[in-house]
C-alpha cells in the first residue's frame, strides 16, 4: 500500500510517515498543496491524507481539483476543523473520510485500511 500525506506541519507529517511505515505502508510527504497536487498525479497512491489548512492552497480547493480532474484516489481529510458543516462539505465534495486532529495512529491506520 502507498499513501501520500499532504500536511504542512512537518513534525506531524513525519510522525505519520514513520508510524505508517512501521506498519509496512509506503509513505510520501508533501508539505504544501502545490507539491501534493503534483505528486498525486505523477504517482499512484492507494490513499491520500489531506490537511485542510495548508499555506499555499486550501485543502478543500485541492479536493475539488482532484475530483474535477477525475483523480479517484480515496482521500481522507486530516484536520483540526471539527465542525459538522466542514465535515459534510468535504464529504459532499468527494472526500472518503474525515478525521479530526489530534487522533490516535491506530484509528488513522484503520481508516486507511477501510
Contact map, one row per residue, 1 for C-alpha under 8 A:
111000000000000000000001110000000000000000001100000000000000000000000000000000000000000000000000000000000000000000
111100000000000000000000111100000000000000011110000000000000000000000000000000000000000000000000000000000000000000
111110000000000000000000111100000000000000001111100000000000000000000000000000000000000000000000000000000000000000
011111000000000000000000001111000001000100001011100000000000000000000000000000000000000000000000000000000000000000
001111100000100010000000001111000001000000000001110000000000000000000000000000000000000000000000000000000000000000
000111110000100000000000000011111001000000000001111000000000000000000000000000000000000000000000000000000000000000
000011111101100000000000000011110000000000000000111001000000000000000000000000000000000000000000000000000000000000
000001111100100000000000000001110000000000000000001011100000000000000000000000000000000000000000000000000000000000
000000111111100000000000000000100000000000000000000000000000000000000000000000000000000000000000000000000000000000
000000111111110000000000000000100000000000000000000000000000000000000000000000000000000000000000000000000000000000
000000001111111000000000000000000000000000000000000000000000000000000000000000000000000000000000000000000000000000
000000101111111100000000000000000000000000000000000000000000000000000000000000000000000000000000000000000000000000
000011111111111110000000000010100000000000000000000000000000000000000000000000000000000000000000000000000000000000
000000000111111111000000000010000000000000000000000000000000000000000000000000000000000000000000000000000000000000
000000000011111111100000000000000000000000000000000000000000000000000000000000000000000000000000000000000000000000
000000000001111111110000000000000000000000000000000000000000000000000000000000000000000000000000000000001000000000
000010000000111111111000001110000000000000000000000000000000000000000000000000000000000000000000000000000000000000
000000000000011111111100000000000000000000000000000000000000000000000000000000000000000000000000000000000000000000
000000000000001111111110000000000000000000000000000000000000000000000000000000000000000000000000000000001000000000
000000000000000111111111111000000000000000000000000000000000000000000000000000000000000000000000000000000000100000
000000000000000011111111111000000000000000000000000000000000000000000000000000000000000000000000000000000000000000
000000000000000001111111100000000000000000000000000000000000000000000000000000000000000000000000000000000000000000
000000000000000000111111100000000000000000000000000000000000000000000000000000000000000000000000000000000000000000
100000000000000000011111110000000000000000000000000000000000000000000000000000000000000000000000000000000000000000
111000000000000000011111111000000000000000000000000000000000000000000000000000000000000000000000000000000000000000
111000000000000000011001111100000000000000000000000000000000000000000000000000000000000000000000000000000000000000
011110000000000010011000111110000000000000000000000000000000000000000000000000000000000000000000000000000000000000
011110000000000010000000011111000000000000000000000000000000000000000000000000000000000000000000000000000000000000
000111100000110010000000001111100001000000000000000000000000000000000000000000000000000000000000000000000000000000
000111110000000000000000000111111011001000000000000000000000000000000000000000000000000000000000000000000000000000
000001111100100000000000000011111011000000000000000000000000000000000000000000000000000000000000000000000000000000
000001110000000000000000000001111111000000000000000001111000000000000000000000000000000000000000000000000000000000
000001000000000000000000000001111111100000000000000001111110010000000000000000000000000000000000000000000000000000
000000000000000000000000000000011111110000000000000000011000000000000000000000000000000000000000000000000000000000
000000000000000000000000000001111111111000000000000000000000000000000000000000000000000000000000000000000000000000
000111000000000000000000000011111111111100000000000000000000000000000000000000000000000000000000000000000000000000
000000000000000000000000000000001111111110000000000000000000010001000000000000000000000000000000000000000000000000
000000000000000000000000000000000111111111000000000000000000000000000000000000000000000000000000000000000000000000
000000000000000000000000000001000011111111100000000000000000000000000000000000000000000000000000000000000000000000
000100000000000000000000000000000001111111111000000000000000000000000000000000000000000000000000000000000000000000
000000000000000000000000000000000000111111110000000000000000000000000010000000000000000000000000000000000000000000
000000000000000000000000000000000000011111110000000000000000000000000000000000000000000000000000000000000000000000
000000000000000000000000000000000000001111111000000000000000000000000000000000000000000000000000000000000000000000
010000000000000000000000000000000000000111111100000000000000000000000000000000000000000000000000000000000000000000
111100000000000000000000000000000000000100111111000000000000000000000000100000000000000000000000000000000000000000
111000000000000000000000000000000000000000011111000000000000000000000000110000000000000000000000000000000000000000
011100000000000000000000000000000000000000001111100000000000000000000000111100000000000000000000000000000000000100
001111000000000000000000000000000000000000001111110000000000000000000000111100000000000000000000000000000000000000
001111100000000000000000000000000000000000000011111000000000000000000000001111000000000000000000000000000000000000
000011100000000000000000000000000000000000000001111100000010000000000000001111100000000000000000000000000000000000
000001110000000000000000000000000000000000000000111111000010000000000000000011100000000000000000000000000000000000
000000000000000000000000000000000000000000000000011111000111000000000000000011100000000000000000000000000000000000
000000010000000000000000000000000000000000000000001111101110000000000000000000100000000000000000000000000000000000
000000110000000000000000000000011000000000000000001111111110000000000000000000000000000000000000000000000000000000
000000010000000000000000000000011000000000000000000011111100000000000000000000000000000000000000000000000000000000
000000000000000000000000000000011100000000000000000001111100000000000000000000000000000000000000000000000000000000
000000000000000000000000000000011100000000000000000011111110110000000000000000000000000000000000000000000000000000
000000000000000000000000000000001000000000000000000111111111110000000000000000000000000000000000000000000000000000
000000000000000000000000000000001000000000000000011111001111111000000000000000000000000000000000000000000000000000
000000000000000000000000000000000000000000000000000100000111111100000000000000000000000001000000000000000000000000
000000000000000000000000000000000000000000000000000000001111111110000000000000000000000000000000000000000000000000
000000000000000000000000000000001000100000000000000000001111111111000000000000000000000000000000000000000000000000
000000000000000000000000000000000000000000000000000000000011111111100000001000000000000001001110000000000000000000
000000000000000000000000000000000000000000000000000000000001111111110000000000000000000000001100000000000000000000
000000000000000000000000000000000000000000000000000000000000111111111000000000000000000000000000000000000000000000
000000000000000000000000000000000000100000000000000000000000011111111111000000000000000000000000000000000000000000
000000000000000000000000000000000000000000000000000000000000001111111111000000000000000000001100000000000000000000
000000000000000000000000000000000000000000000000000000000000000111111110000000000000000000000000000000000000000000
000000000000000000000000000000000000000000000000000000000000000011111110000000000000000000000000000000000000000000
000000000000000000000000000000000000000000000000000000000000000001111111000000000000000000000000000000000000000000
000000000000000000000000000000000000000010000000000000000000000001111111100000000000000000000000000000000000000000
000000000000000000000000000000000000000000000000000000000000000001100111110000000000000000000000000000000000000000
000000000000000000000000000000000000000000001111000000000000000000000011111000000000000000000000000000000000000000
000000000000000000000000000000000000000000000111000000000000000000000001111100000000000000000011000000000000000000
000000000000000000000000000000000000000000000011110000000000001000000000111110000000000000000111100000000000000000
000000000000000000000000000000000000000000000011110000000000000000000000011111000000000000000011111000000000000100
000000000000000000000000000000000000000000000000111100000000000000000000001111100000000001000011111000000000000000
000000000000000000000000000000000000000000000000111100000000000000000000000111110000000000000000011110000000000000
000000000000000000000000000000000000000000000000011110000000000000000000000011111100000000000000011110000000000000
000000000000000000000000000000000000000000000000000000000000000000000000000001111100000000000000000111000000000000
000000000000000000000000000000000000000000000000000000000000000000000000000000111110010000000000000110000000000000
000000000000000000000000000000000000000000000000000000000000000000000000000000111111011000000000000100000000000000
000000000000000000000000000000000000000000000000000000000000000000000000000000001111111000000000000000000000000000
000000000000000000000000000000000000000000000000000000000000000000000000000000000111111100000000000000000000000000
000000000000000000000000000000000000000000000000000000000000000000000000000000000011111110000000000000000000000000
000000000000000000000000000000000000000000000000000000000000000000000000000000001111111111000000000000000000000000
000000000000000000000000000000000000000000000000000000000000000000000000000000000111111111100000010000000000000000
000000000000000000000000000000000000000000000000000000000000000000000000000000000001111111110000000000000000000000
000000000000000000000000000000000000000000000000000000000000000000000000000000000000111111111000000000000000000000
000000000000000000000000000000000000000000000000000000000001001000000000000010000000011111111110010000000000000000
000000000000000000000000000000000000000000000000000000000000000000000000000000000000001111111111110000000000000000
000000000000000000000000000000000000000000000000000000000000000000000000000000000000000111111110000000000000000000
000000000000000000000000000000000000000000000000000000000000001100100000000000000000000011111110000000000000000000
000000000000000000000000000000000000000000000000000000000000001100100000001000000000000001111111000000000000000000
000000000000000000000000000000000000000000000000000000000000001000000000011110000000000001111111110000000000000000
000000000000000000000000000000000000000000000000000000000000000000000000011110000000000000100111110000000000000000
000000000000000000000000000000000000000000000000000000000000000000000000001110000000000000100011111000000000001000
000000000000000000000000000000000000000000000000000000000000000000000000000111100000001001100011111100000000000000
000000000000000000000000000000000000000000000000000000000000000000000000000111100000000000000000111110100001000000
000000000000000000000000000000000000000000000000000000000000000000000000000001111100000000000000011111100000000000
000000000000000000000000000000000000000000000000000000000000000000000000000001111000000000000000001111100000000000
000000000000000000000000000000000000000000000000000000000000000000000000000000010000000000000000000111110000000000
000000000000000000000000000000000000000000000000000000000000000000000000000000000000000000000000001111111011000000
000000000000000000000000000000000000000000000000000000000000000000000000000000000000000000000000000001111111000000
000000000000000100100000000000000000000000000000000000000000000000000000000000000000000000000000000000111111100000
000000000000000000000000000000000000000000000000000000000000000000000000000000000000000000000000000000011111110000
000000000000000000000000000000000000000000000000000000000000000000000000000000000000000000000000000000111111111000
000000000000000000000000000000000000000000000000000000000000000000000000000000000000000000000000001000111111111100
000000000000000000010000000000000000000000000000000000000000000000000000000000000000000000000000000000001111111110
000000000000000000000000000000000000000000000000000000000000000000000000000000000000000000000000000000000111111111
000000000000000000000000000000000000000000000000000000000000000000000000000000000000000000000000100000000011111111
000000000000000000000000000000000000000000000010000000000000000000000000000100000000000000000000000000000001111111
000000000000000000000000000000000000000000000000000000000000000000000000000000000000000000000000000000000000111111
000000000000000000000000000000000000000000000000000000000000000000000000000000000000000000000000000000000000011111
